[in-house]
Amino acid sequence: MTRLPCLFKSVTFALLLGVSAGTVPAGMAQAGMAATLVYTVRAGDTLYRIATERGLKPEDLLRLNGLASPTLSVGQTLKIPSGTPAPKAITAQPAAPVQPAQPVRLVQPVAPVQPVAPVQTVAPVQPVKPSPADVQPPRPPLPVVSVNPAPVTPKAAPNVIAGVTVRAPSRLKMGDAFVLRLSGEKAGTATVSFPSEVGEDVRKPAEALTPTGAAGEYVVLGRVVLGKTTPLRYSVTVGQDVFRGSIPVTGLDQPIQHLTLAKSLTDRLTAPNRPAEEKVVEAGYALRTPQAWVRPFAAPLSSTAVSSSFGQPRTYLAGGPVAYHYGMDFPAPVGTAVRAVNDGRVVIAGTYPVRGGLVAIDHGAGLLSLYFHQSSVLVKVGQTVKRGDVVGRVGTTGLSAGPHLHLEMRVRGEATLPTEYFNRLWP
Ligand SMILES: [Zn+2]
């Protein structure tokens, strides 16, 4: 398949509309209803929320737990009546109930769950963000404890394997970048892969990844391929132990845009040096260097107005195939300074038929930022840049219909939503 900016992957319209709901394997759902549960209160929980997510009245929970006041404290345990349905939109895999003295060896979400005695089981999940249809009081803001001020997705309950705690987003959209966070003594020895990539249009599917150490935890960047709404599956291996998780994925719900480009532009697609252009970007996508950034990402232009959104499905010729837009377009006058979104090393700096004046920066950890259509390129291959350094000037070179910057953020070669990075240390 050819990989071109703005006309990359052919997809069917059905895929664009496809939405996969988060589901819980039947065995897990039954386990959640098998016995009286004990739920451990987390930061941000309210009695009202815990009750209503399970179809209970707050007063019932007060009575069952002998509470005089609905005020909860973090770490407090609450009994939940048996037969209570688990909260909706469960996406995390609860650890199978175990005896206290028994070490957890292998946690597999698909393993059949043994019936448990009606005493105490591990609280199955942390409540997750309700769907828009749910009518619930706003959740009080959590204290800011990390440099990421506003996570894109709510975090699911952690899962533990061989002493390593695994945290993953509870839901994702097509084209999202995200991080799996591992903590615990052996977190640095874990390997991570994404088995759901097998069969997807991914350059190196299910690659064995080594987490990057970052601020007391270890992280691995993941990404959701455009065109896929099947659940994203991940696998964390620590020694002999394997934890497997799954995250539901939704589509972007964008109507197809029909473009008709001038022949002078589409001729660029068959220019003689097109193979060389693809070769140089593929070499960039294959880089796996150490993480080079320590500060949050920044926007490449002072204005972040967008003229064409990421993941936009398009046709370029009447009746032609539908393709996705792999970057985000920021309109700006020709000559506007284009700045590096973060620290890294310049790996591409030149002019190409489709991408025009192109700069690519390798930020390490498999992350590449690419700046297209520039009127001038002001850096050289091999040069180290810092966040905010000027790398070129806005133009309309290559396959472009007007002055703008096309920015791509590629995770191990696959395109992710650029604005997810701005003002954050991690997407
Ligand atoms: Zn574009």
Boltz pocket constraint, residues with backbone or C-beta under 6 A from the ligand:
constraints:
  - pocket:
      binder: B
      contacts: [[A, 6], [A, 308], [A, 325], [A, 327], [A, 328], [A, 329], [A, 406], [A, 407]]
      max_distance: 6.0
